[in-house]
Amino acid sequence: MDINIGLGLGDEFDAMIHNAYGTNDVTDHVGRIGLNDDASKFYRLVKEGGQPLYPECKKFSRLSFLVRLCQLKCIHGFSESGFSDLLELIKEVFPHVNLPSSFSAAKGMIKDLGLDYQKIHACPNNCMLFWPENERLENCAKYGTSRWRVVEKKAKARSDANIELASNSKIPAKVMRYFPLKTRLQRMFLSSDFSSSMTWHALSRKKDGRLRHPADEKGWKSMDSKYPKFAAEMRNVRLGLAVDDFNPYGSMNISHSTWPLKELWAVGIETYDARLDNTFKLHTSLLWMISDFPGYGILSDHKWRSDRRRFNGDVEMLSCPDILRGAEVEELLRGYENDFGKPLKRNRGTSDCPWKKKSIFFELPYWSNNMVRHNLDVMHIEKNICDKILGTLLNIGGKTKDNLNARQDLEEMGIKKDLHPVKCDDKHVQISASSFDMIKKEKEIFCSVLMNAKLPYGSASNISRCVQMKERKISGYKSHDAHFILQFLL
Ligand SMILES: [Zn+2]
């Protein structure tokens, strides 16, 4: 099932500690026989954190107050010493308050609960992580790019005297936040409620052949029949990895996978299940990735196939491509050497291989047997397309897709001559207006239609607030609004 791995110091954390592992629940677990060491430590810490902030305090526990403070620290960027000073002041003014006395002690509490994250420096060009055997490197091993954004002058001057101090004042160029997966998975079973939710797909799901849950779908079922041992333990977890823009596996050189996916598949982790009061070996598989549109070109039997005029002048007669099974993709990529980082020069590629990268997931023993390895996030794609259409219709600089590049493409394909760029002189090129170009007045009418649209209650957020009449722009709408704009308004 899909889970939110990025469980940070947000509302979920607060809610989880309070509702899922509330004081009663914790007291109930003390003395249970099935408890392992990890679980008892966790319950003990939650119990400590669950103490009231001050005697008689009902609203805040020690832990929930600290979490709120940590949130403020993140949002407003308090320094660590500022945070410690604030704690000291609170303790001085309210002597009965039950709080640790420094930032490091507060952080330690959260860390012991296994809910913190690690910061790992990365090359700004995405070639590599400075981790773990590269942890001490100062420059990217591939292009020599500095690991630091700014090397402060002061730090430079100090560096001869005190290297340790100097490195503390440098700002890393790129930071990856890594949420340890194993502890997060274990924590999910420490609450009876959570644990029930984790097995909902097996115990409570309606199985009438309709598609409602990923478990109703072919890919899930085919994995179950191929790996019956994995499927037999209903508490095993199927992961979905959602990626947007940043793909730690596609562009980072990680010879050892960041998340211990291989180990979680082959060995598993000892996990205490609060619902059944026993420990079991929890295994996980990566079921699929969810990403945005990677550029699938042709849909079979589409009317555009015979549309010569709008495309390259030919009728498309080829049948739709066969769906490649994972094993076939793997075969085509046998021996493929990945070249990480953004290429410094734009390279259209000379080899016959259609791919630019070999996914690290092929190292997972089951990945090539996985039927649906990738999913597309349709709402996200629709939002992107809506952005592009509005940008093009309203001819918003930098946003319109009817730009010089597009016109040069038409020229290269030799179609739509009247839209080809025209040379004015040696330096300047002009592009003519398109049939859909609007004058100022027309743009205003267009915007006012969106602005004044009356929508059924709850169908979309207030789109009118996203219309900037003066600039004749539309921005700041959410993906659901984009769906509404595309499907109904346009
Ligand atoms: Zn690099």
Residues whose N, C-alpha, C, O or C-beta is under 5 A from the ligand:
A	BS01	ZN	C123 N125 C127 C140 K142 Y143 T145
